[in-house]
Amino acid sequence: MTNPFESTDEQYLVLTNHENQHSLWPDFADIPSGWTTAFGPDERQACLDFVERNWTDITPRSLLREEKP
Protein backbone atom coordinates (compact mmCIF):
# COMPACT_ATOMS: atom_id res chain seq x y z
CA MET A 1 0.00 0.00 0.00
CA THR A 2 1.26 3.47 -0.94
CA ASN A 3 1.49 6.20 1.68
CA PRO A 4 -1.10 8.84 0.62
CA PHE A 5 1.17 11.59 1.99
CA GLU A 6 3.92 10.70 -0.49
CA SER A 7 1.99 9.93 -3.67
CA THR A 8 2.76 12.19 -6.61
CA ASP A 9 -0.52 11.11 -8.25
CA GLU A 10 -2.79 12.61 -5.57
CA GLN A 11 -4.07 16.14 -5.05
CA TYR A 12 -3.14 17.80 -1.75
CA LEU A 13 -4.11 20.66 0.50
CA VAL A 14 -1.97 22.75 2.78
CA LEU A 15 -3.66 23.08 6.14
CA THR A 16 -2.89 25.53 8.94
CA ASN A 17 -3.92 25.58 12.57
CA HIS A 18 -4.27 28.34 15.19
CA GLU A 19 -0.52 28.18 15.84
CA ASN A 20 0.21 28.83 12.13
CA GLN A 21 1.65 25.33 11.80
CA HIS A 22 1.33 23.89 8.29
CA SER A 23 0.45 20.36 7.20
CA LEU A 24 0.38 18.63 3.83
CA TRP A 25 -2.94 16.79 3.60
CA PRO A 26 -4.44 14.49 0.94
CA ASP A 27 -7.43 16.19 -0.70
CA PHE A 28 -9.59 13.06 -0.36
CA ALA A 29 -9.26 12.95 3.44
CA ASP A 30 -11.49 14.85 5.84
CA ILE A 31 -9.85 17.95 7.29
CA PRO A 32 -9.15 17.44 11.01
CA SER A 33 -10.87 19.65 13.55
CA GLY A 34 -8.87 22.81 14.27
CA TRP A 35 -7.27 22.96 10.82
CA THR A 36 -8.24 25.11 7.83
CA THR A 37 -7.24 25.07 4.18
CA ALA A 38 -4.54 27.61 3.31
CA PHE A 39 -3.78 26.35 -0.21
CA GLY A 40 -4.96 23.80 -2.72
CA PRO A 41 -6.04 21.42 -3.87
CA ASP A 42 -3.01 21.11 -6.11
CA GLU A 43 -0.16 18.76 -6.94
CA ARG A 44 2.07 17.65 -4.09
CA GLN A 45 5.06 19.72 -5.21
CA ALA A 46 2.99 22.90 -5.56
CA CYS A 47 1.77 22.41 -2.00
CA LEU A 48 5.30 21.80 -0.73
CA ASP A 49 6.44 24.95 -2.53
CA PHE A 50 3.63 26.91 -0.85
CA VAL A 51 4.74 25.65 2.57
CA GLU A 52 8.36 26.56 1.89
CA ARG A 53 7.39 30.10 0.82
CA ASN A 54 4.89 30.75 3.59
CA TRP A 55 6.05 28.88 6.69
CA THR A 56 9.47 30.40 7.14
CA ASP A 57 9.43 30.34 10.95
CA ILE A 58 8.22 27.10 12.51
CA THR A 59 7.88 28.67 15.95
CA PRO A 60 4.25 28.30 17.10
CA ARG A 61 2.34 31.61 17.03
CA SER A 62 1.69 31.52 20.79
CA LEU A 63 5.43 31.38 21.51
CA LEU A 64 6.14 34.27 19.15
CA ARG A 65 3.71 36.45 21.14
CA GLU A 66 5.45 35.51 24.39
CA GLU A 67 8.88 36.53 23.08
CA LYS A 68 7.82 40.10 22.23
CA PRO A 69 8.22 42.67 25.07
C-alpha positions as a Python dict, from the first residue, in 0.01 Angstrom:
ca = {
    (1, 'M'): (0, 0, 0),
    (2, 'T'): (126, 347, -94),
    (3, 'N'): (149, 620, 168),
    (4, 'P'): (-110, 884, 62),
    (5, 'F'): (117, 1159, 199),
    (6, 'E'): (392, 1070, -49),
    (7, 'S'): (199, 993, -367),
    (8, 'T'): (276, 1219, -661),
    (9, 'D'): (-52, 1111, -825),
    (10, 'E'): (-279, 1261, -557),
    (11, 'Q'): (-407, 1614, -505),
    (12, 'Y'): (-314, 1780, -175),
    (13, 'L'): (-411, 2066, 50),
    (14, 'V'): (-197, 2275, 278),
    (15, 'L'): (-366, 2308, 614),
    (16, 'T'): (-289, 2553, 894),
    (17, 'N'): (-392, 2558, 1257),
    (18, 'H'): (-427, 2834, 1519),
    (19, 'E'): (-52, 2818, 1584),
    (20, 'N'): (21, 2883, 1213),
    (21, 'Q'): (165, 2533, 1180),
    (22, 'H'): (133, 2389, 829),
    (23, 'S'): (45, 2036, 720),
    (24, 'L'): (38, 1863, 383),
    (25, 'W'): (-294, 1679, 360),
    (26, 'P'): (-444, 1449, 94),
    (27, 'D'): (-743, 1619, -70),
    (28, 'F'): (-959, 1306, -36),
    (29, 'A'): (-926, 1295, 344),
    (30, 'D'): (-1149, 1485, 584),
    (31, 'I'): (-985, 1795, 729),
    (32, 'P'): (-915, 1744, 1101),
    (33, 'S'): (-1087, 1965, 1355),
    (34, 'G'): (-887, 2281, 1427),
    (35, 'W'): (-727, 2296, 1082),
    (36, 'T'): (-824, 2511, 783),
    (37, 'T'): (-724, 2507, 418),
    (38, 'A'): (-454, 2761, 331),
    (39, 'F'): (-378, 2635, -21),
    (40, 'G'): (-496, 2380, -272),
    (41, 'P'): (-604, 2142, -387),
    (42, 'D'): (-301, 2111, -611),
    (43, 'E'): (-16, 1876, -694),
    (44, 'R'): (207, 1765, -409),
    (45, 'Q'): (506, 1972, -521),
    (46, 'A'): (299, 2290, -556),
    (47, 'C'): (177, 2241, -200),
    (48, 'L'): (530, 2180, -73),
    (49, 'D'): (644, 2495, -253),
    (50, 'F'): (363, 2691, -85),
    (51, 'V'): (474, 2565, 257),
    (52, 'E'): (836, 2656, 189),
    (53, 'R'): (739, 3010, 82),
    (54, 'N'): (489, 3075, 359),
    (55, 'W'): (605, 2888, 669),
    (56, 'T'): (947, 3040, 714),
    (57, 'D'): (943, 3034, 1095),
    (58, 'I'): (822, 2710, 1251),
    (59, 'T'): (788, 2867, 1595),
    (60, 'P'): (425, 2830, 1710),
    (61, 'R'): (234, 3161, 1703),
    (62, 'S'): (169, 3152, 2079),
    (63, 'L'): (543, 3138, 2151),
    (64, 'L'): (614, 3427, 1915),
    (65, 'R'): (371, 3645, 2114),
    (66, 'E'): (545, 3551, 2439),
    (67, 'E'): (888, 3653, 2308),
    (68, 'K'): (782, 4010, 2223),
    (69, 'P'): (822, 4267, 2507),
}
